[in-house]
């Protein structure tokens, strides 16, 4: 029985099943590789090499081949052979440390950030760049994608602060991660939720005027007034 997940990720694809541990399967794979542009490797590091179908072998039959390997931690490094899933990669990368509930407990995101953002999108970027390189220079590329590294790149704002100041991020400092009233989620009267992104000062001032609390205008980033403003906004959004 085909699942909706299989259908959405495999639409418009043609498939062939090969036993790459058998010589016949490897021969068919190499025959296909002679004419293909891109090979995507989703095995753990080293598996394709052990099967005799690593990048060097494929480049030997097609010097223009672009070989992209996606793994949890990349082709080298101390975590190279570790196994994992999306939740492990975003945990190692530090993303979960910035995604917490109001009790400070890390929460699992509703989408697969590591698989899609750290893996698929980074692979797409690498493959397209390799294709551009091939158009200009005529040779293929070996693209190595680490889902963990991909997620670390998402931490650009906070990582830059840490690397420049050597100060670890505290939840109270992360104004884009739900620590302040002006950038948050509020429940409405019908039990649903609405997002508020009054980040710029003029948006915040407009909001304060609309809710009749102009006295809050100068306290957008105030930690002393934060709880009071939070309580006020929660009440206001609950009214409608």
URLIN-V322325 format. One record per backbone hydrogen bond with DSSP energy under -0.5 kcal/mol. CO is the residue of the C=O (numbers start at 1). NH is the residue of the N-H. Records with the same first field share a line. If there is no record, write none. Layout:
CO: NH  NH
This chain:
3: 7
4: 8
5: 9
6: 10
7: 11
10: 13
16: 18
18: 20
19: 22  25
22: 26
23: 27
24: 28
25: 29
26: 30
27: 31
28: 32
29: 33
30: 34
32: 35  36
37: 66
39: 41  68
40: 42
41: 70
44: 47
46: 50
47: 51
48: 53
49: 52
54: 58
55: 59
56: 60
57: 61
58: 61  62
62: 65
63: 140
65: 67  141
66: 39  68
67: 69  143
68: 41  70
69: 71  145
71: 147
72: 148
77: 80
79: 82
85: 88  89
86: 90
87: 91
88: 92
89: 93
90: 94  95  96
91: 94
94: 98
95: 98
96: 99
98: 100
99: 107
101: 104
105: 101
111: 113
112: 116  117
113: 117  118
114: 119
115: 120
116: 121
119: 123
120: 124
121: 125
122: 126
123: 127
124: 128
125: 129
126: 130
127: 131
128: 132
129: 133
130: 134
131: 135
132: 136
133: 137
134: 138
141: 67  143
142: 144
143: 69  145
144: 146
145: 71  147
146: 150
147: 151
148: 152
149: 153
151: 154
152: 155
153: 156
155: 159
156: 160
157: 161
158: 162
159: 163
160: 164
161: 165
162: 166
166: 168
170: 173  174
171: 174
173: 175
174: 177  179
180: 183
182: 198
184: 196
186: 194
188: 191
192: 188
194: 186
196: 184
197: 199
200: 203  204
201: 205
202: 206
203: 207
204: 208
205: 209
206: 210
207: 211
208: 213
209: 212
213: 216
214: 217
216: 219
217: 220
219: 222
225: 229
226: 230
227: 231
228: 232
229: 233
230: 234
231: 235
232: 236
233: 237
234: 238
235: 239
236: 239
237: 189  240
